Amino acid sequence: MGLLDRITVWRARKLKPGSTCPVSGQYRNSRTGRQATCVKGEKMPPGPVGKHSTWKLTDPTRHKEQ
């Protein structure tokens, strides 16, 4: 599976607030449209109170793999 295939899979995945970030990059909140930069291994930011929201990868971080 190439890099572009992996990015496509992660873009389709929706993450709950507080879950662990699987891929570094820009994420957008489904309810508010707010964007956040998340680092792989850290927790996703909280969503709006009382609403069921998710975070979706919009722009993965680009860097050279060594």
C-alpha distances in whole Angstrom, upper triangle without the diagonal:
4,7,8,6,7,10,11,10,13,15,16,17,21,22,26,28,28,25,23,21,17,16,19,20,22,23,25,28,28,32,33,30,31,28,27,25,24,23,20,22,25,26,26,29,32,32,36,38,39,36,32,30,26,24,21,19,20,19,17,18,17,18,17,15,17
4,6,5,6,9,10,11,13,15,16,17,21,22,26,28,29,25,23,20,17,15,17,18,21,22,24,27,28,31,32,29,30,27,26,24,22,21,19,22,25,26,26,29,32,32,35,38,39,36,33,30,26,24,21,18,18,17,15,16,14,15,14,13,15
4,5,5,6,9,10,11,12,15,16,19,20,24,26,26,23,21,18,15,12,14,14,17,18,21,24,25,29,29,26,26,23,22,20,19,18,16,19,22,23,23,26,29,29,32,35,36,34,31,28,24,21,18,15,15,13,11,12,11,12,11,10,14
4,5,5,6,9,10,11,13,15,18,20,24,25,26,24,22,19,16,13,15,14,16,17,20,23,23,27,28,25,25,22,22,20,19,19,18,21,23,24,23,26,28,28,31,35,35,32,30,26,23,20,17,14,13,12,11,13,11,13,14,14,17
4,5,5,6,9,10,11,13,17,19,23,25,26,23,21,18,15,14,16,16,18,18,20,23,23,27,28,25,26,23,23,21,20,20,18,21,23,24,23,26,28,28,31,34,35,32,28,26,22,20,16,14,15,14,13,15,15,16,17,16,19
4,5,5,6,9,10,11,15,16,20,22,23,19,17,15,12,10,13,14,16,16,19,21,21,25,26,24,24,21,21,19,17,17,15,17,20,21,20,23,25,26,29,32,32,30,26,24,20,17,14,12,13,13,11,13,13,15,15,14,17
4,5,5,6,9,10,13,15,18,20,21,19,17,14,11,9,11,11,12,13,15,18,19,23,23,21,21,18,18,16,15,15,14,17,19,19,18,21,23,23,27,30,31,28,25,22,18,15,12,9,10,9,7,10,11,13,15,14,18
4,6,5,7,9,12,15,19,21,22,20,19,16,13,12,14,13,14,14,16,18,18,22,23,20,21,19,19,18,17,18,17,19,21,21,19,22,24,24,27,30,30,27,24,21,17,15,12,10,10,11,10,13,14,17,18,18,21
4,6,5,7,10,13,16,19,20,17,16,14,12,11,14,14,15,14,16,18,18,21,23,21,22,19,19,19,17,18,16,18,20,20,18,21,23,23,26,28,29,26,22,20,16,14,11,10,12,13,12,15,16,18,20,19,22
4,5,5,8,10,14,16,17,14,13,11,8,8,11,11,12,11,13,15,15,19,20,18,19,16,16,15,14,14,12,14,16,16,14,17,20,20,23,25,26,23,20,17,13,11,8,7,9,10,9,12,14,17,18,18,21
4,6,8,10,14,16,18,16,15,12,11,10,12,10,10,9,11,13,13,17,18,15,16,14,15,14,14,15,14,17,18,17,15,17,19,19,21,24,25,22,19,16,12,10,6,5,6,8,9,12,14,17,20,20,23
4,7,10,13,16,18,16,16,14,13,12,15,14,14,12,12,13,13,16,18,16,18,16,17,17,16,18,17,19,20,19,16,19,20,19,21,24,24,21,18,15,12,10,7,8,9,12,12,16,18,21,23,23,26
4,7,10,13,15,12,13,11,10,11,14,13,13,11,12,13,12,16,18,16,17,16,16,16,15,16,15,16,17,16,13,16,17,17,20,22,22,19,16,13,10,9,6,8,11,13,13,16,19,21,23,23,26
4,7,10,12,10,12,11,11,12,14,14,13,10,10,10,9,12,15,14,15,14,14,15,14,16,15,16,16,14,11,13,14,13,16,18,18,15,12,9,6,6,5,8,11,14,14,17,20,23,25,25,28
4,7,9,7,8,8,9,11,13,13,13,10,10,9,10,13,15,14,14,13,13,14,12,14,13,13,13,10,8,10,11,11,14,16,17,14,11,9,5,5,6,9,12,15,14,17,20,23,25,25,28
4,6,6,9,10,12,14,15,16,15,11,12,10,10,12,14,14,14,14,13,15,13,15,15,14,13,10,7,9,9,8,12,13,13,11,9,7,5,6,9,12,15,18,18,20,23,26,28,28,31
4,6,9,10,13,15,15,15,14,11,11,9,11,12,13,14,13,13,12,13,12,14,14,14,11,8,5,6,5,6,9,11,12,11,9,7,6,7,11,13,16,18,18,20,23,26,29,28,31
4,7,9,12,14,15,16,16,13,14,13,15,16,16,17,16,15,13,14,11,13,13,11,9,5,5,6,6,9,12,13,15,14,12,11,10,10,13,15,18,20,19,20,24,25,28,27,30
4,6,9,12,13,15,15,13,14,13,15,17,18,18,17,16,14,14,11,12,11,9,8,5,6,9,9,11,15,16,17,16,14,12,10,10,12,13,17,18,17,19,22,24,26,25,27
4,6,9,11,13,14,13,15,15,17,19,20,20,18,16,14,13,10,9,8,6,6,5,6,10,12,14,18,19,21,20,17,15,13,11,13,13,16,17,15,16,19,21,23,22,24
4,6,7,9,11,10,13,14,16,18,19,18,16,14,11,10,7,7,5,5,6,6,6,10,12,14,18,20,22,20,18,15,12,10,10,10,13,13,12,13,16,17,20,19,21
4,7,10,12,11,15,16,18,21,21,20,19,16,14,12,9,8,5,6,8,9,10,13,16,18,21,24,25,23,20,18,14,12,11,10,13,13,11,12,15,16,18,16,19
4,6,9,10,14,16,18,21,21,19,18,15,13,10,8,7,5,8,10,11,11,14,17,19,22,25,26,24,22,19,15,12,11,8,11,10,7,8,11,12,14,14,17
4,7,9,13,15,18,21,20,18,17,13,11,8,6,4,5,8,9,11,11,13,17,18,22,25,27,25,23,19,16,13,12,9,11,9,6,6,9,10,13,13,16
4,6,10,13,16,19,18,16,14,10,8,6,6,7,8,12,12,13,11,13,16,17,21,24,26,24,22,18,15,11,10,7,8,6,4,5,8,11,14,15,18
4,7,10,13,16,15,12,10,7,6,5,6,9,11,14,13,13,11,12,15,15,18,21,24,21,20,16,13,10,9,6,6,5,6,7,11,14,18,19,22
4,7,10,12,12,9,8,5,5,6,7,10,12,14,13,12,9,10,12,12,15,18,20,18,16,12,10,6,5,4,5,7,8,11,14,17,21,21,25
4,6,9,8,6,6,4,7,9,10,14,15,17,16,14,11,11,12,11,13,16,18,15,14,10,8,5,5,7,7,9,12,14,17,21,24,25,28
4,6,6,5,5,6,8,11,12,16,17,18,16,14,10,9,10,7,9,13,14,11,10,7,6,5,7,9,10,13,15,17,21,24,27,28,31
4,6,6,8,10,12,15,15,19,20,21,19,17,13,13,12,9,10,13,14,10,9,6,5,6,7,11,11,15,17,20,23,26,30,30,34
4,6,8,11,13,17,18,21,22,23,21,18,15,13,12,8,8,11,11,8,8,6,8,9,11,14,15,18,20,23,26,29,33,33,37
4,5,9,11,15,17,20,22,23,21,18,15,13,12,8,8,11,13,10,11,8,10,10,12,15,14,17,20,22,25,29,32,33,36
4,6,10,13,15,19,21,23,21,18,15,13,13,11,11,15,16,13,13,10,10,9,10,12,11,14,17,19,22,26,29,30,34
4,7,10,13,16,19,20,18,16,13,11,11,9,10,14,16,14,14,11,11,9,11,12,11,14,16,18,21,24,28,29,32
4,7,10,13,16,18,16,15,11,10,12,11,13,17,19,17,16,13,12,9,9,10,9,10,13,14,17,20,24,25,28
4,6,10,13,15,12,12,9,8,10,11,14,17,20,18,17,14,12,9,10,10,10,11,12,12,16,18,22,23,26
4,7,10,13,11,11,9,9,13,14,17,20,23,21,20,17,14,11,11,10,10,9,9,9,13,15,19,20,23
4,7,9,7,8,7,8,12,14,17,20,22,21,19,16,14,10,11,10,11,11,10,9,13,15,18,19,21
4,6,6,8,9,11,15,17,21,23,25,24,22,19,17,13,14,12,14,12,10,9,12,13,16,16,18
4,6,8,10,13,16,18,22,24,26,25,23,20,17,14,14,12,14,13,11,10,13,13,16,15,17
4,7,9,12,16,18,22,24,26,24,22,20,17,15,16,14,17,17,14,14,17,17,19,17,19
4,7,9,12,15,19,21,23,22,20,18,16,14,15,14,17,17,15,15,18,18,21,20,22
4,6,9,12,16,17,19,18,17,15,13,11,14,14,17,17,16,16,20,21,24,23,25
4,7,9,13,15,17,16,14,12,10,8,10,11,14,15,15,16,19,21,24,24,26
4,7,10,12,15,14,13,11,10,9,12,13,15,16,17,17,21,23,26,26,29
4,7,8,11,11,11,9,9,10,13,15,17,19,20,21,25,27,30,30,33
4,6,9,8,8,6,8,9,12,15,17,19,20,22,26,28,31,32,35
4,6,6,8,7,10,12,15,18,19,22,23,25,29,31,35,35,38
4,6,8,9,12,15,18,21,23,25,27,28,32,34,38,38,41
4,7,9,13,16,19,22,24,27,28,30,34,37,40,40,43
4,6,10,13,16,19,21,24,26,28,32,34,38,38,41
4,7,11,13,17,19,22,24,26,30,33,36,35,38
4,7,10,14,15,19,20,23,26,29,32,32,35
4,7,10,13,16,17,19,23,26,29,28,32
4,7,9,12,13,16,19,22,25,25,28
4,6,9,11,14,17,20,23,23,27
4,6,7,10,13,16,19,20,23
4,7,10,12,16,19,20,24
4,7,9,12,16,17,21
4,6,10,13,14,17
4,7,10,11,15
4,7,9,13
4,6,9
4,6
4
